[in-house]
Structures are given as C-alpha cells and as structure tokens.
C-alpha cells in the first residue's frame, strides 16, 4: 500500500458518503449542464465531500462518450468553483481501451480518483478481472483507483493480488447484497489494505459497517444530503438506534428503487428531484418513467425531508 500523503487523503475521502450525482437531461434529451451544476452545488452545500460523476445513478451506460467526458469536466469545474470542497472519483468502464481513455481523461480534467465499473462481458475470469483493473491502474498511477465489485464469485484473494500489483488501488466499492460474503471477502483481501465502501447505499450500510465498511455510496443523497450524512454520523459513533431510525425513514423509497432488480433505481431519484423542482424527471431507455400514481407516492415520501 502506498504511503504517499496524497493517497492517505484520498483514503479519508472514501471513508464517507460517496455521492453519485444524477445526470439531468433537457427536453431535447441532452445533458442539462446548468441543472447538473445546481445539483452538484446543492450536494457540496449540504456537506458532501466525495462525488462520483458517471456512476450508475448518473446513467453511465446511457451516456455517450462525449457526454461522459462532459459530466466529469462539469463536476471538476463545479467543485473548483466551490473552493475545492470535494474529491472527484470519476466512473470509468466498458471495454478496456475505453476505460483507460476515461481514466486518463479524468486525470487530465482534474479528478483525483476513478471508480472502475464492473467489467461488462459475459465471460469474466478471475485472472481477467485482475488484468482488466491492473491495466487501468497502471495507466494512471497518480490516481486512486476503486474497483466496483458486483460479482459474488470474485474471490478476496484476487483483490489482495490486485492490491499487491497496484499500490494506487486504494478502495473497494462492494455491492454484492450479502453482508456475510462481504465480511469474508474483505478479510481475505485485507481489511487494512483497502478502504471498504458499502456499494449498496443506505439500506445495506448498517450491516456492512458492522463488518468493517467505513463509507457508503448514495444516490438518495441527491434528494437529501442531510439524511445520508446523518446516517454516516450515527454509524461512525456506533449509534445503531439512530442509524436504524434513518434506515426506517428511507426504506420505502429505497425499496421502490430496488424492486424488480432495480428497474426504477434512477427513475425514483429523478422523480423525487422533479417533485422538489430541482430537475426534469427524464431518464433514458432502458430505464422508463414512473406511472402517475407512483409519482405521487414518491413526492409524498420526500415532501417532509430536510435538505
């Protein structure tokens, strides 16, 4: 593990609420840069200190190459305009040349880290997984690298191997919905070697924190930064009842997002933001809009939440 002071600061940034901003669209189905800046500033003003443009809540797979670059640049620029109040962890992925190009672009744009999406391929071997991430990490040795692990069959020993090969791989976003598997994977990979991020957001954060996670990702934070940061504060102090009180508050909305294999994951967040007048509700296929009655349900759920 690198003892570079810069990497130490990046590790601290991962042990936090890692916000995944949505990507708002205009009526003409282009990225709404003005609305995006407003949403990022709202996150920063709410106390968020780590941002992942081009995450799944940002509809990474529905964006074109130019749009993904633009979203990264908009995030870095907005953070800089705010006085550098956050660290940018840009999402990259797809085929290996595209992932490497995305990582290099993120570096050149001013991002400090990259989050590597789970490889999109029907045949992923354990060795191939290591080779894929090593190639990306080697291309940007000055950046912190965070693999996004969604594969329940990946062994922790492979994560340990990647860490040995690449000192700039500093964190793991673990998103397999199994707290016991997470606990075993993290210990096989090295609890102290990596920062462990609960990649399934607030619903799984309490159970994953009990097994060693110190940060969690969030799309819900777009709606209410104070709710997500309140859960983090409770988890950090070991106040389980307080954390579960927030868990109960957000559970109905998060269960709507998780239903039918997360079909409406992004849709529900954008609907909540639309009900608050913060951006349009539009999503791109293969996501789709909610029917009217469910729109009303979302609006009622978030109506009393604080910013």
N, C-alpha and C positions, 0 to 999 in steps of 0.2 A: 504494500500500500504506500502511495506517495505521501511524504511528509511535507510536500510543498504547502506553504501557508495559504496559497490561493485555493488549493483543494480542501483544506481544512474549513475555510469559509463556505465553500460550496456544499460540503457535507452538512454544515449547520443549516444551510438554506433548504436542504432536502428534508430535514427533521422538522417539518412544519406542515401547514396546509398548502398543498401543491395545487394551485387553481388551474383549471382547464377552461379558458375563455371560450364562449360560443363564437361562431363566425356569422354575424348578421348579414343578410342579403337585402338588396334593394328590390323594388318592384320589377326591375328589369333583370333580376337574377344575377347581379354582380355583387362582389364583396362591398358592403357598405362601410367604407373606411371611417367615415365620421362617427357612425354608431359604434363601430368597433373601438375607436379611441375613447369614446364616452364610457363604454363598459369597462375597459381596462382602467381608466382613471377612477371609476367607481370602486373597483377592486382595490386599487392602491390606497385610495382614501379610506377604505374600510379596514385597512391594516394587513392586506395580503402582501407577502414578500417573496413569493415564488410563483412564476407564471409559466404555463406550458402552452404556447401557441401551437396549432396543428396537432392537438390531441384528439381523441375520439369525440369528445363533446364539441370540439371545433369542426367536426365533419371532415377530418383529414382526408378520408378516402373519397369524398365527393368534390374535393377541390382539385383544380388543375395545377400544373407545375408553377405557373406564374402566380396563381393565387396563393399557393403555399409560401412562396418566397415573399409575396407582399404582406401576408399576415405576420410572418416573422419580423419583417422590417418595421411594420406598424407597431408591433409590441415593443421592440427595442427602442424605437423613437419615442414612444409614449412614456416608457419608463425613464428614458434620459431626460425628457422634458419635466418629469416629476422630481428630478434631482437624484435619479438612480436609486429609488426606494425599493427595488425588487431585483431579483436574479431571474434571467430568462433561460428556461430549459425547453428548447425548441424540439418539437416532434419531427422525426425523420423515419423513413422506411421504404417499403416496396422493394423492387429489385435492388441488388447490391450497388450498381453504379448510381442509381437514383438516390439511394440512402447516403452514399459517400458524398455525392454532389450537394445534397441537402445539408449534411453536416458541415461541409466546407462553406456553404453559403451562410449558414447560421453563425459560424465563427467570424466570417468577414463582416456580417451585419452587426455583430457586437454581442451575440448570445454567449453565455458562459458555459452552458451545458447543452447536451442533446439527449432526448429520450428516444430510444430505438423501439419502434413498434414491433410487435410480434411478427416474425417473417411470414409473409403471405405466400404460401406454397403448399401444395397438397402432400409433399413428401419432405419432411424436416427430420434429418438425423441429428443425433446428439453431437457428433463431430461437426456436422454442417452448421448447427446453431452456433457453436463456438467460433467457427471460421467466419461466419457472417458478421458477428459482433466484433471480432478481432480486427477485421478489415476496416470497419467503420472507426473503431477506437484508434487504430494506428494512423488513420488519415487525418485525425485531429487530436494529436497528443496533448495539446494545450487546453482542451475542453474536458470537463467532466462528462462521463457517459453513464447513462442509466438504462439498462435493458428493461423492457416491459414484458414480464413473464406471464403468459396466459395458458401455457401448455402444462397440464398436470403431469405429464410424463417426463418432463425435463428433470434431471437429477441434480441435486445440490452440488455434487462433486464436479459437475460441469461448470457451474457458476464459480466454484473455487478455482478451477483450471483457468477460466477466463480472467479472473482476478490476478492470478499469478502472471499471466501473459501481458496483461494490460493494466498498469498502475492507475490509469485515468478512469477506469471503470469503478465508480465510487459508490453507486447506489443501485438498488433493485426495486422496481415497481412491481409488486407481486399481486396478481389479480386472478388467482385460482380460488374459487369460493369454497375453501376448506381450511379452517384455522389450524387443524392438526397437521395437515400437509405443509402449510406454511411454516409452522414451528419446526418441523423436521427438516425442510428444505433450507431454512435459514441457518440452522445449526450445522448441517452438512456443508454448506457453502462457507460459513464463517460469520458468526454474529457480529464480531467487531470489525471485520474486514469491510463490510458494506453498510450503508445506511438503508434500513428496511422501511419501505413505504407501502402502506396498505392501499393497493391499487383498486379496490372496490368501494372506496369512498366511505361515507359516514356510517352506513348500515353495518359494515364489517370492521370499522375502525376499533371499537372497544375490544372485540375478541382478538384482533391482530395485535393490538397494543399489549394485551396480556401475554402474548407470545414473543414480544420483542420489537415490534414496529415502533418507530418514533415519529413518523409522519404519515399523512394520508392524502390521497388525491381527492379532488372535489369538482363536480360540475354544478352542484347545488349552490356553491359559494357565489356563483353569478347572481343568484336571486337574493341571498342574504349573507354577506361576509360575516356578520356578527354571529350568526348561528353556527357556522362552521368553525370559526375561531373560538367560540365559546366551548364547543366540544373539545377542541385541541387543548384549551386551557384546563378543562376538567380532567382529561386523560393524562396530561403532564403532571398534575398534582395528585393523581391517584384517586380522584373523587368520582368513583364509579356511579353513585346515585345521580350526581349532576350530569354526567355524560349520558346516562340512560334516559334522563328526563328529556334531553335534547334529542336523543335517538327516537323516543316516542313521538316527539313533535314532528320530526321529518319523515318518519316511517311511511305514512300514507303516500306522500309524494314520491319517495324513493321506490316504493313497491310498484307504483304506476310506471316508473322508469324501467324497472327490472322485469316487468311482466312480458310474457311471450318472447323470451330470450332477448330482452332489452330492445324490443322493436321500437318503442317510443322514448328511448333514453334521451336523445337530444330534443325531440319534439316537446316533451313535457317541460324541459328547462326553458326553451324558447317561448312556449305558451305562457309560462309564468312571467317571463320578462315582458312579453307583449301585454299581459294583463296589468303590468305596472307602468306601461307606456315607455319602455326602455329600448325596444327594437321590434321589428316585424317578426311574426311567427313563422315565416317561411323556412322550410327545410327542403333539401334536395333528395330525389329518389336515390337509393331505395327506402329512405325514410318518408313519412307522409304526415299530413296534418291530423290533428285530433278532431273527432266529431263535436258538434256544438255543445252537447250536454257534458262532455268530458272537459271541454274548455272552461265551462262554468265551474266545474269541480276543482280544477287547478286554481282558478282565480280565487275561489273561496278558501282553499287551503293556505295560500300565501298572503292573503289580504292583511292579516294582523302581524306579519313578521316584521321585525325591525331590520334596518339596513345593516 
